[in-house]
């Protein structure tokens, strides 16, 4: 049993590193970030009526707005926060992840879990951003 846990941990670490490498590349290159945001918009539109994805819809929209506000210079985020936001969106748009999205019923469970975990981890930053939007009269994208 210990071997399976070690294999699982090694697999998780490899996957985590792969995603973090992609996140760093995306943050470092404007064109890649724009492409990710476009892919997120397409994916959100495709899945807008999917009942399981509805749980992640609002956090994803907030993530997108936070990234756009950061990139425009209107509302700056820490690199850690920006990295987590990009990670969440990247995980959502990538069809092959821990539980492949094409699997019925459970295919989006990991995507939703990752989005909700990031949303909860960034709760203070999200609340500050939503207050900033409210005060500044910014319209959601």
Secondary structure, DSSP 4 states (H G I P E B T S, - for coil): -HHHHHHHHHHHHHHHHHHHHHHHHHHH-HHHHHHHHHHHHHHHHHTTT-TTTHHHHHHHHHHHHHHHHHHHTSS---HHHHHHHHHHHHHHH-SSSSS-TTSTTTTTHHHHHHHHHHHHHTHHHHHHHHHHHHHHTPPP-
